[in-house]
Amino acid sequence: MSQKIDWHFWKTMRTVELWQGCALVTGLNPDTLRRHPRTWAAGPSSGPLFEGRSFPSAEAKAKFEKALRLADKNTSYMNGPIYPQGPVRSGSKAKNEVFISEVIAFFVSCEWPEIPEALQSLASQPLALATEPKQLREDRRLKACIDALLPMNKAALSRLPDGVGKLAVKEGVSRQSFSTDIKAALIRKLDAERAGGNT
């Protein structure tokens, strides 16, 4: 079965189901994966099951299933690193919509082998930036807010100003993920200012 992926199509998909992102990361075409007719029997908290003949080899199937298990365990509405979009759904997170850029960044950070080069063009930022140290990323995102003239003060820790969402979209990540980084950097900034004032 051909596994040729229509990368032009997937470039336009800012969000995908988690299993679709994992298929792309492992070099599989989500459009060729066929649901197993008894997928419902796996239970509401299980991920989707696919027919074995959907995969070019048993090795490819095992790699996909391992990637999906890993991504599912790292998908959280509270602390990511992959943040589901939309309302909380019961059951498997594999059925949730996620930003493809967050899925890519997660697997890059895990040093997942053989990520297709074409995925670089699906991310909102070069894959090299996806591996930047966490604190540098947080500080860079805070600076983006300051450069956009958004008030970044103690009050922002309770309620971030309007405009943060637009910057998150530009970065290609969820607002929640972006906000978590901003607050972490802002806490460091305020702590440093307090420490400086006491010397």
N, C-alpha and C positions, 0 to 999 in steps of 0.2 A: 504494500500500500504506500502510495506516495506521501511523503511528509513535507512537501514543498509548502512554505509558509508565505502568505500574502502580507509581507511586511508593510506595504503601502497602506493596506486596510488597518492593520493593528496600530500604525502610527496615529491614526485618528481616534483611537480608543483610549481616552485618558483614564477611564476606570474599566476594570474587568472583574469577573469573578475570580476568587483566589485560585481556584484550580486552573483557570485559563492562564493566569500569570505564571504558575508553576510549569504548565505545559510549554510555554514559550521559553522559559529559562532553561528547560531541559531539551530544547530543540525540537519539540513536538508541535504539530499543527492542531490547535484546539478544535478546528472545524472537522478534523478527521476522527476525533475521539467519540466513540458511540457509547451511550449510556447502556449499562447492563439492564435487561428487562426486569430483573429482580433487585434493582438497587434499593428499593423501598424496604426490603427485608433486612437491610443492614442496621436499621434503627434510625431515629431522628437525630442522634448526635454524631452519626458517622458521615464521612464525606461521600461524594458521589462515587459510584462504582462504574467502571468502564469495561467493555468487552475486551478480552485478551487480543482478539484479532485487530483491534484498533491500533495496536503498537507494532512497530517494525521488528521488535525482538523482545524476549523476556527481560533482557538487561535494560532496555529502554523503559519498559513497564515498571520495573523495580526502582529505577532511578527517579521516575516521575512520582511514584508513590512515596518514596523517601522525602523528596522535595516538598510534597504536599503536607506530609506529617510535620516536617520542620516548620514550614510557613504557618500552618494552622496553630502550632504551639506559640508562635511569636506574633499572632494577630490579636490585638487587644484594643478595646475602646478607651481604656484608661491610660496605658503607657506604651502602646505600640510594641516594636518599631513599625509594624504594619497596622494602620488604623482603618477599621471598616468604615465605609461610608453609609450614611442613612441611618434609619432607626435600628435598634438592637433586634436581631433576629434570634429566635430560639433554634436550637440544633447546631449543626456543624457550621463553623465559620468559613468553611471552604465554599459555601454558597453566597457569601457576602461579596459586595462590590468593594474593590480596593483600588487605590491609585497604582497603576503599573510602575510608576517611578519608585514608589516605596518598596514594591516587591523586588525590583531590580537592585535597589540600594541595599536591601537586606541580604540578598544572596551574594552580592559583591563583598559586603562586610564579612560574610562567612567564608570568603575565598572559595566559593562553590566552583568546581572545575568545569571548563568548557562552556561557559555562558556564551551564546551566539553573539558575534560582533554586531549584528544588526540591531541588537537591543539598545545599543548606545544611542541610536537615533530616536528610540521610544522614550528615553528619559528626558526630563526637562533640563537636566544639567549633564555635563560629561561624566562618565562613570568614574573618572579619577576623583571628582569632587565627592562622589558618594562614599569614598573611603577616607575623607578628611577626618581628622580627630574630632571627637564629639564636642569638646570645648571650643575649638575653632569654628565649628559649624554654628554653635549656639551664639558665639560672639558676632559672627558674620551676619546672622539673621537679626540680631538686636541692632547692629549698625544699619542694616537695611531699613529698619523701622525709624531709627533716628534720622537717617538721610531723607526719609519720606516725611519728615517733620511730624511724626506721631509722638505724642507726649509719653515718654518712657520714664515714669517716676514711681514712687511708692504706690500711688493709687492704681497704677496699671497692673500691679500684682493681683488686685481684687477683680478688676474689670479692664481688659485690654481695650484700647480705643478702636473705633471704627477704622477700617483701612487695613487691619491686620489680615483679614480674609483675602483681600486682593493680592497682598504680597505672598501669601501662601499659595494662591493659584499660580502666580508668576513663577514660584519656585517648583511648582508641580507636586506639592505635598498637601496633606489635609491641614485644615486650620488648627486642629487639635495638636497635631505633631509640631507645627510651626510655633504655636503658642507655648507649648511645653519648653521648647528651646529658648524662646524669648525670655520666659520667666526665669529659667535657670541662669541665663547670662545677666539678667537684670538684678537678680539677688546678689550675684557676685559683684556687680558694679556698685550697688548700694552699700554692700558690706565694705568694699574698698574705700568708698567715699567716707563712710563713718569712721573707719580705721584711720584714714588720713586726717580727719578732723580732730582726732584724739591725740595726735602726735604734736 
